[in-house]
Amino acid sequence: MKKTVILCVGNRQGGDDAVGPYIADRLDTYQSKNLIVIDAGIAPENFTGVVKNHKPERLIIIDAVEMGLQPGEIRNVPPDRIGVMHVSTHGIPLSVLIKYFSQYIDTITLIGIQPTQMDGSLTDVLKQSGGQVIQSIVSDSIEKISILS
């Protein structure tokens, strides 16, 4: 596996927006020299230095993304779609963050999971989707996730 940083974004008290931290919690046991997991919460911009210090070959950002799909659907959101997507409720748009990281990291992937609700608790369908994303990361098959068209 390439040296990879997983940047999980989301609000633990934000319903399905908690899917990023949910995934970070479950990936924690898989951390290694080549797999670094960061729970960035609602301020991923605060972790730019941490990500850069790890000098990853690949950055995977995971977040709840409104894509107009069925709840729980997972997509690889291509760079040309990121600017038009509504991505959670964070301080700066992920498009800005990705543009910044692209100066330092060759491969950046945004994995979006379609939320149902953005308040209350994380729904079961998003927990299941989170499990699928975890399996894709652990098996190093994240590139098999369908691209958002």
Secondary structure, 3 states (H helix, E strand, C coil): CCCEEEEEECCCCEHHHHHHHHHHHHHHHHCCCCEEEEEEECCHHHHHHHHHHHCCCEEEEEEEEECCCCCCCEEEECHHHHCCCEECCCCCCHHHHHHHHCCCCCEEEEEEECCCCCCECCCHHHHHHHHHHHHHHHCCCHHHCCECC
